[in-house]
């Protein structure tokens, strides 16, 4: 009996990557076995994985049973998440899928979760090797809610975990000032001033490491418009420093120079 190929029926190896629905994990499983997919050129494998595991919106990292998880339930990539964690997933595919997932998405999380996610060693139990998210992250949004009275006062240490990331194209730090600040401004201010200064020092270190990738925003958790205050951590030029120390700077120049000096001596 002639083979399927001889009868003119294409095998999964002959299916072109452009012929599949790049957002359908079921289509992926139907078109290729793990071995067949791994035999594709790397560029084609990456194209398919990017389509399956890249979200158009930030992926929120949330608390689940004392640990954390990715809130992908309402995203197109949710069906493909088993590629990262399923026991039946081919080891090579799991490794490549993790790389695509962490490098091609923006992750949004509270500073309280930084120590967990940055120091995590993912998939060791599946593929027998360590995949460290801190080496793969490219885009992070951090909610810095240190003014919340329910939050322990260790935010500077949490934020410092970001220094372990090796390459970030985007790092947004959103300083949240919830309603508690308006209700009891003096009480919150007394509790927060030392911590806020320590946070400023950590942000300066992040600025020195990641440069233009860093943005610092301030606003309430439900505020649509947030103010960009990154300028507070801009390094003054030598010319500006001479102008300010000579007593000839504008108010804005003096504030910038003062803020940089404060973050360096605290």
Secondary structure, 3 states (H helix, E strand, C coil): CCCCCCCCCCCHHHCCHHHCCCCCHHHHHHHCCHHHHHCCCHHHHHHHHHHHHCCCCCEEEEEECCEEEEECCCCCCHHHCHHHHCCCCCHHHHHHHHHHHHHHCEEEEEHHHHHHHHCCCECHHHHCCCECHHHCCCEEEEEECCCCCCCCCCHHHHHHHHHHCCCCCEEEEEEECCHHHHHCHHHHHHHHHHHHHHHHHHHHHHHHHHHHHEEEEEECCCCCCCEECHHHHCCCCHHHHHHHHCCCCCHHHHHHHHHHHHHHHC
